[in-house]
Amino acid sequence: MSQPTRSDVPDVPDVTVVVPCWNVVGVVENQLAALAAQDFEGTFEVVLSDNGSTDGLPGHVPGWAARYGLDLRCVDSSGVQGVSRARNVGLRAARADVVAVCDADDVVVPGWLSSLVRAMEGADLVGGTMDVVTPNDAVRRAWRPGPTPGALQTRFGFLPFAMGCNLAVRRDVALAVGGWDESYVAGGDDVDFSWRVQLAGHRIGLAEGAVVQYRYRSDLRGTARQFRDYARNEARLLAQYRPHGARAPEGVSRADARWLLRHGYHLVQGPGRRGRWVCRAARLIGREQGRRTYSSAG
């Protein structure tokens, strides 16, 4: 006789939604309201993984659970700073066999969870898609290229990946590969996780109807810092996965440098163009920092 799965046990939800949290009391209710409005026909719980908040997050949870009618609880993921730590603690605390992940400051659209679960029928890890237009003004959208619509993103001509703010994964698969690497901070964590899942022989898929309204950072300084960190961690990813087939495109840094020189006048134009120039410069700086740090790795 086969052993019962976790979801065969009474009162165990079909899905656990993990929401990494750090000082999000002012914004997370929009996400909770969106989760409460899902049309998912099964049952799900929501786990807020508190990564050391100082805004009294745990004290709000009982009231939110009552207000939104959610199976809602909070777990402590402090001790190691970073979203990977928060995801891992939430993963280990999950009661369901399928774990979905979304961010506290975004908003999932109706049908998000149903779409993720349907896509899981043919995969072990699935990623959704992003709406960057609804929550962001034209200036912030001009600072950065948007994700490719209707497709999983890729890096270095290698394997696709599921963005960490919009995915679902089989709990046993995530645990088997060690969860998210907590040494990846400020970018690269979702790519590394997705690649390790696939290199371990598991399947990745797209849940095109699982849309998240993804909020960009509102300040240029923070956005530029984010671009620098992303690029630095991409250099680490390249060094780590080059033996598996990841390849850097030729001449990217030279092309960025030429573009910055030709478009220096953007610095005295409107905030959209100025921000685009600053973010591209930050990406170049981060790439060169990462190249020097990780050139001997792998």
N, C-alpha and C positions, 0 to 999 in steps of 0.2 A: 504494500500500500504506500502511495506517495505521501510524503510529509506535507502538511499544510504550509502554505506560504504565509507571509506576514499579513497579506490582505485577506486571507481566508479567516483570520481570527476576528471574532465579533468586536465591533467598535474601533477597529483599526481603519483609518482613512485610506482611500484609494491613492491619494497624492498628498505629499507634504510640500508646501510652498515655503521656501526659506528666503527671508528678506534680511540681508546684512544691514546693520544699523550702527550709525555713529552720530549722535547729536542731531536726530531727525524729527524731534517732537513737532517742530513747526511745519513739516511737509509730509510726513508719512501717512496722515489721515486720507489724503487724496488717493494714495495707493490702496489703503485698506478699504475705502469705499468702492474702488474699482474691483477689488477682489471679491467683495461681498456681492457685487452685481454680476458675477460670472454666471453663465448658463450651463455650467458643467453638471451633468446628470449624476455623477458619483458624489463621493464625499471627499472633503479635503480639510486639512488643518493648515494654519499659518504659524510659522515659527519666526519670531523676530530675534535675530542673533545679535546681541548687544556687545559691540566691540569696544567697550570702555566708555560709554556715553557719560556725560556729566550733566545731562538735562533732565534727569529723573525719569528716563524712559520706562523702567519696569513698573513704576507706580501708575502709569497711564493705561497699562494693558487691560486690567479688569474692566475699566470703563469703556475702552474701545471694543472689547469683546461683546459687551452688552449692547453698545450702540449699533454695531454693524452686524451683529448676529453671527460672528465668526468663531470657529474653534481656534482660539488664539492663545499663544503662550510666548514667553520670553525666555531665552537661554543666555547664559553669560559666556561670551567669547573674548573677554578681556585677557590681558597677559601678553599677547602678541598682537601688535597693531597691524591691521591690514584686512582687506576684504577677503583674502584667501582664508585667513584664520576664521573669520565669521562664517564663511560658507562651510568650512570643514566641521565646525562645532554644530552648525545647523544640520549638516548631513548626518552626523553621528546621532543627533537627537531625534531624527525623523522616525516616525512610526510607520510610514508607508514604504512600499517597494519602489515607487517612482517619486523622485524629488525634483521639483521645479524651482528655479531661482529667478528672482527679479529684484530690482533695486528700490530703495525706500523713496527716492525722490523722482521716480518715473511714474507713469500710469499705464497699466495694462488695459487694452481695449476689450469690449465684450467679445466672448468667444476665444480669448487667449488660452485659457487652460484647456478647453475642449480640443482646440487645434493641436496643442502640444501632445496631449494624450493620444489623439488619433495617429499622429506621426510616430509615436513610440511603438506602434504595432509593427513597424518595419525597421526599427533602429534601436540602438542602446543609448544613444545621445542625440538630441535634436536641438536645433537652434531656431529661434523665430526671426522676425524682421523688425525693422525700426521705422518709426514715423518721427522724423526730425523737424518737420515743418510745423506741426500743430503747436508744440510747446516752445518754439524758439523764433525770435524775430529775425528779420532779414540780415541785420548786421552780424549777429552771432553765426548765422548760417554761412555768411561770406567768409568767415575766418577759417573754415575747415571743410574738406570734401566730405560729402555725405556717403553713407554706406551704399553699396550696389543693391538696388531694389530687387526683391524676388530671388535672392541667391544667398548661400552661405559665403562669408568672406574668406579670402585666402591670403597667405603671405609667402613670399619667396618661391612662387611657383610650386608650392608643396601642398600639403593636405588642407582641406577646409577646416574651419573652426566655428564653434558656437559662441557667440558673445556672452560673457558672464552675466550680463543683466537680463538675459532672455533665453533660457534653456531649460531642458528637462533631461534627466539622466536616471538610469536604473541605479538604485542605491548600491546594490552589490557590486556593480561595475565600477562605480566611483570609488568605493572603498578598496576594491582590489588593486586599483592603480595608485592608491595612496592619497586620493583626494587632490585638492589644489596645492601646489607647491607654495608654501608660505614665505619662501625666500624671494619670490617675485613680488615686488611692491611697486605700485603705480604703473601697471601695465604689463602685458605679456602673459599674465596668469591664465587667462582664458584660452589663449592660443596653445600654451604648453599643455594644459589639461586636455584639450581636445585632441592634440596630436598624440599624447600618451595613450589615450583611450583607443585611438585608431591603430597605433602601432602594437597595441596588445591584442589586436584582432577583432575589435568591436566595430559596430556600424554607426555611422553618423547620418543624420537626415535633416531635411528642412521642413519646418512647420510654417508655411507661408502665411497662414491665417493668424498665427500667434504674433500679434503686433504690440509693440511697446512704444508709447510716446516718450521718446528719450530726450531728457533735458540737458542741454549743453551748459557749461559753466557760463556765468553771466559776466565775469570780469576778464579782461584781456590778459592781465598778468598771470592769473590762475590757469587760463587756457594755454598760454605759451609754456608755462611750466609743465603742464600735462603733455604737450607735444614733445618737449625735450625728454621727459621721462619715458614716454612711449618709444621714441626712437632709440634711446639708450638700451631699453629692454629688448627691442627688436634685434639689436646687435648681439645680445646674449642668446636669444633664440636661434639666430643664424649660426652662431658658434656651436651651440648645443646640438642642433639638428642637421648641420651640414653632412655628417656621416650618413644620415638617413636619406639625403637627397635635396635638402633645402639649398637654394642657390640665390645669391644676391644679384639683383639686376645690375648690369654694367652702367657705370657713369652717372649714378643717381646724384651723388654729392656734387659732382662737377656741374650737372644740369641745374641743381638747386642754386649753387653759387652764381652761375651765369644769370639765372632768373632774378636773383636778388639784386645783382648789379644793374641789370637792365631796368628793373622796376623800383629802384630806390625812391623815385618820386612819389610812390604810394604812401610814403611816410608823412607827406604833407597834404594828403588828400583825405577823403572821408573816413570815418571809423571802420567801415567794412574793408576797404582796401588796405588801410594801415594795419588792421588786425591780421589780414591775410599775410602781409609781408612779415610781420613779427612772428607769427606762428610758423611760417616756413623757415625763417631763420632759426627759430628754436629747435625745429626738427633737425636741421643741419647740424647744429651744435650738439644735440643729443646723440645723433648718429656717430659723429666723430669721437665724442666721449666714450660711447660704447665700443667703437672699433678699437680704440686704444686699450680699453679695459679687457676686452674679450678676444682680442686678435690671436692670442696664444692658446685659447681654450678650444676644446673639441678635438 
